[in-house]
């Protein structure tokens, strides 16, 4: 978002009248809500476009990692243990005895970039 207040442009929208009445009854600023929703839709569309445009590079990187492993794996200070009910799959498990060269934990798939 810009540091300055963006200029607004009046526009016409077609909105479900019941939804509009409910929003007004709840004191929702319809213009701001529409702008927020549109901003999110633009962000999502840009993200999807970037992923499509870079799919080949992402696939190449994932293939390289599958073949060679993570480039800095030998410097990791933690081990990715199999998830448990109390630990998120995304959260590393820290252990003083678990090092990349001595880890005996259940193997986990390597992190991959989304295609």
Number of C-alpha atoms within 10 A of each C-alpha: 6 5 5 6 7 8 5 7 5 6 6 5 8 6 8 8 9 9 10 14 11 11 14 12 9 9 9 12 11 12 13 10 12 12 12 12 12 12 13 12 12 12 12 12 12 12 12 12 12 11 16 12 11 13 15 12 12 17 15 12 14 20 13 13 15 14 9 9 13 13 9 7 12 11 9 9 15 17 23 21 21 15 15 8 6 6 12 11 14 10 11 15 16 13 12 8 12 17 18 15 8 9 15 12 11 11 11 12 9 12 11 13 11 9 12
